[in-house]
Amino acid sequence: MIDLFSSVNNMVVVDKEKIEKYEVNEIINKVILGDALRVLKKLPSSVVDMVFMVPPYFLQLPSKKLRRWKVKTEVDAVNDDWDKFGSFEEYDNFIKNILTEIKRVMKPNATIWVIATYHSIFRIGKIMQDLGFWILNDVHWVKTNPMLNWLGVRFTNATETLIWAVKDKKAKKYTFNKEWAKKFGIGKVGANFGFCQYAMVKSD
Ligand SMILES: C[S@@+](CC[C@H](N)C(=O)[O-])C[C@H]1O[C@@H](n2cnc3c(N)ncnc32)[C@H](O)[C@@H]1O
């Protein structure tokens, strides 16, 4: 019988302060558990084929409990410490430092996907352009089951935006599966949006 627990355990490398650097053969096909910036600084340059980044969105929720209008039930919002920043400047620095290291570890023809909501995706896009990333597309994730719009004072927020980019304008021969895009999109090549159900699993 396959021991699923030890198979999963063998795929995880827990980062420790005393580890100074990682060689590619030590970490290939593994998940490194640790602070992203600290871990990235230990990786060699130009080794990564593709990056998918889901950073804190800096949702800036009020400190009081959020209750639904009329029914008054409590909203289970993301209010974890990792999403709290003292200011936009602090958030921007956090994102900029991580993206700087990400750019260093990306191969010349690697691509990066970054996803966030309207709270931060525009800031992230500006930072990426300032760092020299070259944006290929923005892609829209359309949620078929978004959070209900209880107050009705603005549009239902049913999308998240992905930025798809290469390291710089000179990047050539990055991976794009046109045939696959044709299957799932509209038009000759496929359009920059996809429908998806939103699912959130909370762990304690
Ligand atoms: C928007 S959530 C995305 C979570 C996950 N990708 C998902 O889809 O459920 C941002 C994640 O970044 C993690 N995070 C925040 N700061 C981090 C850091 N400095 N290093 C590594 N991960 C961090 C948080 O623990 C959180 O799980």
The ligand as an SDF file (V2000), in Angstrom:
LIG
                    3D

 27 29  0  0  0  0  0  0  0  0999 V2000
   -4.0230   35.1640   -0.7710 C   0  0  0  0  0  0  0  0  0  0  0  0
   -3.3740   33.8480    0.1960 S   0  0  0  0  0  0  0  0  0  0  0  0
   -3.2400   32.5690   -0.9850 C   0  0  0  0  0  0  0  0  0  0  0  0
   -3.3620   31.2430   -0.3660 C   0  0  0  0  0  0  0  0  0  0  0  0
   -3.3870   30.0490   -1.3220 C   0  0  0  0  0  0  0  0  0  0  0  0
   -2.5580   30.2250   -2.4600 N   0  0  0  0  0  0  0  0  0  0  0  0
   -4.7910   29.7700   -1.7060 C   0  0  0  0  0  0  0  0  0  0  0  0
   -5.1490   29.9400   -2.8850 O   0  0  0  0  0  0  0  0  0  0  0  0
   -5.5520   29.3720   -0.8430 O   0  0  0  0  0  0  0  0  0  0  0  0
   -1.7270   34.3700    0.4890 C   0  0  0  0  0  0  0  0  0  0  0  0
   -0.8540   33.2990    1.1500 C   0  0  0  0  0  0  0  0  0  0  0  0
    0.4630   33.8430    1.3110 O   0  0  0  0  0  0  0  0  0  0  0  0
    1.0220   33.3050    2.4960 C   0  0  0  0  0  0  0  0  0  0  0  0
    2.1020   34.2290    2.9050 N   0  0  0  0  0  0  0  0  0  0  0  0
    1.9800   35.4790    3.4070 C   0  0  0  0  0  0  0  0  0  0  0  0
    3.1850   36.0240    3.6230 N   0  0  0  0  0  0  0  0  0  0  0  0
    4.1020   35.0790    3.2650 C   0  0  0  0  0  0  0  0  0  0  0  0
    5.5210   35.0270    3.2660 C   0  0  0  0  0  0  0  0  0  0  0  0
    6.2630   36.0570    3.6810 N   0  0  0  0  0  0  0  0  0  0  0  0
    6.1210   33.9040    2.8110 N   0  0  0  0  0  0  0  0  0  0  0  0
    5.3940   32.8500    2.3780 C   0  0  0  0  0  0  0  0  0  0  0  0
    4.0470   32.8410    2.3350 N   0  0  0  0  0  0  0  0  0  0  0  0
    3.4160   33.9420    2.7870 C   0  0  0  0  0  0  0  0  0  0  0  0
   -0.1400   33.2410    3.4810 C   0  0  0  0  0  0  0  0  0  0  0  0
    0.0860   32.2560    4.4460 O   0  0  0  0  0  0  0  0  0  0  0  0
   -1.3040   32.8720    2.5410 C   0  0  0  0  0  0  0  0  0  0  0  0
   -1.5000   31.4790    2.5450 O   0  0  0  0  0  0  0  0  0  0  0  0
  1  2  1  0
  2  3  1  0
  2 10  1  0
  3  4  1  0
  4  5  1  0
  5  6  1  0
  5  7  1  0
  7  8  2  0
  7  9  1  0
 10 11  1  0
 11 12  1  0
 11 26  1  0
 12 13  1  0
 13 14  1  0
 13 24  1  0
 14 15  1  0
 14 23  1  0
 15 16  2  0
 16 17  1  0
 17 18  1  0
 17 23  2  0
 18 19  1  0
 18 20  2  0
 20 21  1  0
 21 22  2  0
 22 23  1  0
 24 25  1  0
 24 26  1  0
 26 27  1  0
M  CHG  2   2   1   9  -1
M  END
$$$$
